[in-house]
Each structure stands twice: as structure tokens, then as C-alpha cells.
Amino acid sequence: MVKTARAVAPGVVVAVCFLIAAVEGYDIQAFGVAAPRLVPELGLDSSQQGWAASAAMIGLVLGAFAGGWLADRTGRKPVLIASVIGFGLCSIWTALSHDYETLLAARFITGLGFGGAMPNLIAVAAEISRPERRGATVSAMFCGMPAGGAAVALAARLWGEALDWRMIFVAGGVLPLLLVPVIVLLLPETRPAAAPAADRRLLPALFAGGRAVPTLLLWAANILTLVILYLMLNWLPTLVVAKGLPPADGAAASLAFNIVGVAGALALGVVTDRLGHRWTLAAAYAGLAVAILALSRAEGAAAVLTLSAAAGFLVLGAQYALYALAPMLYGPSVRAAGAGAAVGVGRFGSIIGPLLAGELRHAGWAAGQVIDAMAPLAVGAGLAVVVLTMVARLKAD
């Protein structure tokens, strides 16, 4: 565990990082919640809506690479502060958008802030926790993301038609800005002492010293897992309705997926700390494949809700366990850059997932067939993790 610049209780650091993840999760989900009112007001067609929804994820990919690289040179804390200010201000910019071009630019730059924050949260978790608690610490921090997403969905449900879509983004901008003084006061700098420049070059850090195969396997597992996760986040209610159930059951399935997913993230974080990543994640991905296949065949509301919850428990738990695994592959001087690369490459899955579902539905696939298509991806991700943990030299500094 890396010593921080000043004594701050790890629980306080986890709480601050949880709040950062929560405001980020709120803003990531805000577009989907606001879309039913935003799209007609700005006169967007379906293609423009798709690009506006994906713009933040594209920005996140670039921001994750840049934010991780920069933090290993300047420190975690300044990059985190800049990232939070950036996506806070750009959320307000989104609220002020009156045309497609402005909206697209605002969401893209918002995504840069998202990306800058994520690898640094992973690095901070790795550096303030004992190796035997790393999985639980990372999972606890990142549980803020589904919690924030659930909060914006719940707010929209409670206020209903009375809620202006612009106010969703105003709140998503003000909350991060209010959090900045908390970060400044309570979050310590955890970056280790500077290493020689040669040791901090990104490509050697990712691929030299026997890390090429583990790095590629980690990227593959992240991509496959995020295809499943974002397909479910964006399409689960629609697919449930397409199975003949009412819209209320689709919304309930999505809520169950997210809420129970928080429990899965915490549970798998604890289990991986005790039993290791290899067989814990292999079992999680196998269970996810079974839950997906069962969900595709479920008919009644009770079965759909139960299996949606099970899928959320397993896929969110597996994704956050992968976040905890990433820092173990890389040394402290390139930890944020390595985690950022895994986050950035993995986020291609978050772009592919919703597009894949749309293309399959457009091609005439039934809802159950679209859900079935995710089962082989879960198996592939599980195999990638098993091989990764067999060949990698995991670091527990």
C-alpha cells in the first residue's frame, strides 16, 4: 500500500471516491432519462439521438487514456479535480444546448471528464487499500456509479412530467461542482515517488516484461463485459416490453438490474479478496451466461424481475472485480495509465453493446434472441480472465 501525503482515514477516501463515482454515474445515466423530452424539443432524428448518446462514451475512451497517463506524471488529485470540474461544467453546458451541434460537443467534452476520473479512482483505491482488501475497496467506490444512475431515474419517476429535462443536467452539473471543495480538503495525493522516465512509458508498461498477453486478455474481458452491461442498461426495458410485458415491468426490470447490481459488486469484491479472481470470476461469468439464457426464455413478470436482478448482480460484480484486477498487473508508477488503458479500451464495449442490440432488432431478431446473443460473450469473458490469471504475474504492492 502506497503511503499518502497526509494521514486521511481510508474510509474517508473511499467515501469521497464513492461520491465522485455517484455524480459521474448520475450524469452518464442522465441522457437516457432526459431523452424522451430532450429529443423532440431539439428536433433530433434517431441517428442524431444515437450519436448524442454515444458522444460521452467516445469522449470517455479518450479521457481515460489521457487522464491515466497525465496522473502518473502530475498526481491523481489534480487530475481528479480537473475531471470533476470538467464534467460538472459540461453538464450545465448540456442543459443550455439548443441545437444538435452544441449538444454533441457538450456531451463529448463531458465524456472526457468521465474518462479522466475513472482510472484515477481505480489507482486511488489500489493505493489506499491493503492488497487483501483491494477488490472490496474498488467495488465499494464504484458502487457509486449505479447508485447515481438509480438516483436520476428515481428523480425522474417521482417528478414525472413536471421535471424539465434541462434541470436534470443542471443538477448533474451543480452536484460535482459542490463536491470539488470536499475533494480538495479530504482527498490526499496517493501517487508514489517519481520513477525514471523509461519506467513510465505507456507501451512498455502495458506490453513489456511478459505483460502483453495479460494486458490483451484484460482488455478483451473488459470489452465483452461492457457489451453485455451497456446492452442491458440501454435495452432491457425495451426487450422486456417486446416479450409482451407492460412498460412498468420493463422499468422495474431495469431498476432491479441496477439495485441488485450494487449488492453484486460488493459481494464479488469481498469474495475475490478472499478466494482470488480466477475461479470467482469464472463462476460469476458462468452464472451470468445461465441467467442470460434463462432470462431470454422467461415469460412472467416475477421470473423476468428475478433473472434481471441476477444478471445485474453478476455482470456489475464481474465488471468492478475487473477494475480491481487491473492495478495488480502494473507497477505504481504506471498504475493509473494501465488502469486508464483498460478502462478506455473496455469502453468500446459500452459503445458496441447498444448498437449491437439495435442492429439485431433491425435485422428481425426477437427479444429473446438478442438476450441469448450475450451468453457466449459471458463465456468468452470468463475464459479470458482464467487464462489471464494463469499467465500474469500479479503485483500486490
Disulfide bonds with the S-S distance in Angstrom:
none
